[in-house]
Amino acid sequence: MYRSNRAAATTAATLSVLAAAIAFAAPQAGATVTSVRVENGQSFGSSADARGTGCSYAVTVITDPGKAVVVLDQIGDDPNTADYKQFQPYELVADASGAARTTWTPDRKGPHKIVVLELLEGDDFDIYLPRNAMNVGTGINLGPACAVLP
């Protein structure tokens, strides 16, 4: 019981520190992360970039081979007031081609950004923050496809 409370407190403190760091960091702050790609999969809906709640999307982070990265979902367009959620698993290691892959399942409507923290020596990290947010609508998971409503 003690251990799970301690882990929860550590995770909450880490997310708070990361959120503050992201809020004050300049976009594209010199990380070797070169891109973050979120596939649409078989989503369809009222916009060309349809993504919906409850539906899953493949995410690929391109960086140096063997590099460790942490992936976060920034919910909200303003980094000062945004909510941050960790991916599961939250820490990825790029393969020999430099690709680190995970799956994203947004749970709330609105603007989202996939933020990548590139882990450096010790507790240091660089931040890759995309300039544009993706808008997430209400998703209806149809198995292999996703219908997205505004």
C-alpha positions, 0 to 999 in steps of 0.5 A: 500500500505504501509503495503504490501511494509513493509511486502515485505521488512521484508520478504526480510530481513528475508530471507537474515538473514536466508541465511547468518545463513545457510551459516555459520551453521554446518550441523545437528546443534543439532536440534530436527528435525530428518529427512526430507522426500520428496516423489517421488509421481508418477514421472518417468524419466531418473533417479531413483530419478526423480523430475521435475520442475512444479510438486508437492511433499509431504514433511514430517519433523519429529520433536517433537510434537507441534514444529514450523518449517520454511521450505526453498528450497535451490536452488544450492549446495553451501550455500554461493551462493544459492538462498532461497525460502520460502514454502507456508505456510512457518511456520508449526507446527508438529502434535501429531506424530511429523510430519509437512507436506507441498507440494514442487513444484520446479520451477528451474532445478538443485540441491535443498536442503530442509532446516528446521529452528526449531523455538526456544525461541524468535528469536532463531532457529536451522538449519537442513541442509541435506548433499546431494542435490536432482537434479531437472530436467525439469518436464512435469506435466501430472496431477497425474504423472510427466515425468522428463527430464534431 
